[in-house]
Amino acid sequence: MLPERQTKPPSSQAPKTPKTPKAMITVSDKAKEKVEKLMHDAALDATYRLRASVAGGGCSGLSYKLDFDNEVKPMDQEFEDKGVRVVVDMKSFLYLAGTELNFSDGLNGKGFYFDNPNASRTCGCGDSFSV
């Protein structure tokens, strides 16, 4: 005979908490160095953050955007990695969660690039992606 299954009444169950983003935007060491240099060269103070976003466009459907911004909107997600503060709007965060921002200055191209685990396809130049 199986033991009787015990359940708690609904009123005694712990309330469900809303799901929060499980991953954040991380920054490689090379990207950190480049962001700091760009901020220094542009004489940006500590109120500025790196804003990462996604916009429609590019050959794969979505493209990455990076800019500096000193405004954080109420629905923005803000992360800090290696001293670099990154701000992402909620819509873009859905596409960028878990992404690492990198920088390359090699022969195959110079600039920032995204290592995005959510991208199912990227274009050859790496500027756009699809999910």
C-alpha positions in Angstrom: 0.0 0.0 0.0 1.3 3.4 -0.9 1.7 6.1 1.7 -1.0 8.7 1.7 0.0 11.8 -0.3 0.0 14.9 1.7 -0.6 18.3 0.3 -0.7 21.7 1.8 -3.9 23.8 1.5 -3.5 26.7 -1.1 -3.5 29.3 1.7 -0.4 27.9 3.3 1.7 27.7 0.1 4.4 30.2 -0.3 3.4 33.0 -2.7 4.9 32.8 -6.1 7.5 35.4 -6.8 7.7 37.0 -10.2 10.5 35.7 -12.4 13.4 38.0 -12.6 16.0 37.9 -15.4 18.3 35.0 -14.6 21.2 36.3 -16.6 23.0 39.6 -17.1 25.1 41.3 -19.7 28.8 40.6 -19.0 31.8 42.5 -20.3 35.1 41.0 -21.4 38.4 42.4 -20.2 39.1 43.9 -23.7 35.7 45.4 -24.0 36.1 47.0 -20.5 39.4 48.6 -21.5 37.9 50.0 -24.7 34.8 51.3 -22.9 36.9 53.0 -20.3 39.1 54.6 -23.0 36.1 55.8 -25.0 34.6 57.4 -21.9 37.9 59.0 -21.0 38.4 60.4 -24.5 34.9 61.8 -24.6 35.3 63.3 -21.1 32.2 61.4 -19.8 31.7 61.5 -16.1 30.6 58.6 -13.8 26.9 59.4 -14.4 27.2 57.8 -17.9 26.6 54.1 -18.6 27.0 52.0 -21.6 23.5 51.5 -23.2 23.1 48.2 -25.2 20.0 47.8 -27.3 18.5 45.8 -30.1 16.7 47.4 -33.1 15.0 46.0 -36.1 17.3 45.9 -39.2 20.3 44.2 -40.6 20.4 41.2 -42.9 19.4 38.8 -40.1 16.5 40.9 -38.8 17.8 42.5 -35.6 20.9 44.6 -35.0 22.9 45.6 -32.0 23.3 49.2 -30.8 25.8 50.7 -28.3 25.9 54.2 -26.9 26.6 56.1 -23.8 23.7 57.4 -21.8 23.4 59.2 -18.5 19.7 58.5 -18.1 18.2 55.3 -16.6 14.5 54.9 -17.4 12.2 53.2 -14.9 11.9 49.9 -16.9 15.6 49.7 -17.7 17.7 46.8 -16.5 21.1 47.9 -15.1 24.1 45.7 -14.6 27.7 46.2 -13.6 30.5 43.9 -14.6 34.2 44.6 -14.1 33.3 48.2 -13.2 31.4 48.9 -16.5 27.8 49.9 -15.9 25.5 48.6 -18.7 21.9 49.7 -19.1 19.4 47.8 -21.3 15.7 48.5 -22.0 13.4 45.7 -21.1 12.5 44.8 -24.7 16.2 44.6 -25.7 17.0 42.6 -22.6 14.8 39.8 -23.7 17.2 39.4 -26.7 20.4 40.2 -24.8 20.1 38.2 -21.5 23.3 36.2 -21.0 25.2 38.0 -23.7 28.9 38.9 -23.3 30.2 42.1 -24.8 33.6 41.7 -26.4 36.1 43.9 -28.3 38.4 42.8 -31.1 41.2 44.8 -32.6 42.5 42.0 -34.8 43.0 41.6 -38.6 39.5 40.2 -39.1 37.8 43.3 -37.9 38.0 45.9 -35.2 35.2 46.8 -32.9 32.7 45.6 -30.3 30.9 42.3 -30.9 28.3 40.3 -28.9 28.6 36.7 -27.9 24.8 36.2 -27.7 23.5 32.7 -26.6 20.0 33.7 -27.7 21.0 34.2 -31.4 20.0 31.4 -33.6 21.6 32.9 -36.6 24.0 35.8 -37.2 25.0 37.5 -40.4 28.6 37.2 -41.8 29.7 40.6 -40.5 28.3 39.9 -37.0 26.3 43.2 -36.9 22.9 41.5 -36.9 21.2 38.4 -35.7 17.9 36.5 -35.4 16.3 34.5 -32.6 
